[in-house]
Amino acid sequence: YFGDRLQLQISDRQDKSGSESRNLMTNVLTKAPEVTAGGAPYYSMLVKPLKWLSFYGLYAEHEDPVAQALKYTQSRLVNDTSKQAEFDALYNNYATVISATPTGTLKEVGVKMELFNGNIAISADIFEMTTSGAFVTNVINYFESSSPYFGGQVVERREGGSTAKGGEFEIAGRIGKNFILSASYGQTNGTRDTNPFIIDPPDTARIHGKYSLPRINGFGIYVLGGVTRWSKFLTVQDGVTIYVPYAQYRYDLGIGCNWRQHSVELTQNNVEGDLLSISPQTAYAVSSSPQLFFKYKYKF
């Protein structure tokens, strides 16, 4: 509308899925019942008062198929391991299966700018995500004071919901003809209604760059790399929430080349090889062992 100064989008979606499997030994075909996920309405509006400036807002809902899980899992003794069977018997309803129908909403507003003939792009947004009917996890501590003394932990799943609020900022631009630089920062704070200590992800800051050497006879080489910083770690030890004060870093490097319609790129994430984790019960694992990626592209 109004020369693309106002854009509206309204949509809805419903998903239906099913599966079947065949036993190659017995040739028996087994079909799983069809699963239908409810509607997923989506509403968005974008207002562009100036060519280089736009504001947007969106609201979306989703409903996932019914999920099932064991109510109690992962029993673990913390001292007298010889009493494992006795400890398991305390939770003899391990086989209890519970169901959940996850639903959620997303509300987001933001602003986007393109400056200096599109050479610099800036965006910022704030959002709120809510879920209900999803599985939440709780660590149950059990201690038996009678002789012989022993104790342990059980992971319990129950239906619950969560709320996450946060914001993001990103800037990307071209410096000269050959260098592209981007930086971003995101912050999220969240709680679960039945277990408020296990959904607070770390804040994330990133800076990445790409430098391209001048092409010679259509052949070009470029290098890229970046640093990601995570802070505000949260871990759970014996049911106690612990915020870790120091930050963690990950370094990525890559090299690529272009020739006519062909493009090849080799990148490695987490160059130092650190496995960034706080404890076996860390709520968020922010990194992993080194990963090497190879990409090939062909433009038709």
Disulfide bonds with the S-S distance in Angstrom:
none
